[in-house]
Amino acid sequence: MSGEPVTASAASAFAARCDAVEEAYEFMLAYAAQGLPNEQGSTSGSQIRDFLRKCDQALDGLGDAAGRATRETSAGDPSAYEAFVEVLDRDARNARAAVRLVLAQPSIASQVVDNLNASSHLRAVLTDLFLLDEILKR
């Protein structure tokens, strides 16, 4: 977690990152179901890299964004939040490595995206986000 000052928009910035990861995941589910051998020649194929890039950007620094949001909005024992933010940060870095591996491919087949969706790294981030987002809403 960085020493950046907490701003009034820390929670909304974190929520925007959550939304970007969730939207990318939902799009990837639909893309994977299409059974495309590559990204050429379809509308969703032309969009897959955009969604993956947005997901990559949202994952980059996600732990810091979560830390700022928890400091701004949380009540209770700060050490519990800090420990969980560390878990989220690790999971986000792992998921980002997987997303970047897919982005590095010359062509992205539906099966590759299906495997990314099934990745424990991406799923860990999603469940971390669901948990933390729900807690911060209270």
Protein Blocks (a to p, Z undefined) as FASTA:
>chain_A
ZZbdcdfklmmmmmmmmmmmmmmmmmmmmmmmnopabfghiaklmmmmmmmmmmmmmmno
klmmmmmmmmmmmgcjfklmmmmmmmmmmmmmmmmmmmmmmmmpmbdcfklmmmmmmpmk
lmmmmmmmmmmmmmmmZZ
